[in-house]
Amino acid sequence: MAMQLLILLCIAAWGGQKLDAYFNLSRPYITILCLLLALAGFLIKLVHDISRME
């Protein structure tokens, strides 16, 4: 599960950086948004998986 989180965050950071460069943003707004969305999605999936185990 930790490896899934690591890969997800790496992909989100890479994609966010590419989008920031594409839109010529001076600050990494899209990168931060992608990382937060990926983390939120992972936490929702984690809670769902844990609640299903009980």
Secondary structure in CASP SS format (residue, H / E / C, confidence):
PFRMAT SS
TARGET T0000
AUTHOR 0000-0000-0000
METHOD secondary structure of the structure
MODEL  1
M C 1.00
A H 1.00
M H 1.00
Q H 1.00
L H 1.00
L H 1.00
I H 1.00
L H 1.00
L H 1.00
C H 1.00
I H 1.00
A H 1.00
A H 1.00
W H 1.00
G H 1.00
G H 1.00
Q H 1.00
K H 1.00
L H 1.00
D H 1.00
A H 1.00
Y H 1.00
F C 1.00
N C 1.00
L C 1.00
S C 1.00
R C 1.00
P C 1.00
Y H 1.00
I H 1.00
T H 1.00
I H 1.00
L H 1.00
C H 1.00
L H 1.00
L H 1.00
L H 1.00
A H 1.00
L H 1.00
A H 1.00
G H 1.00
F H 1.00
L H 1.00
I H 1.00
K H 1.00
L H 1.00
V H 1.00
H H 1.00
D H 1.00
I H 1.00
S H 1.00
R H 1.00
M H 1.00
E C 1.00
END
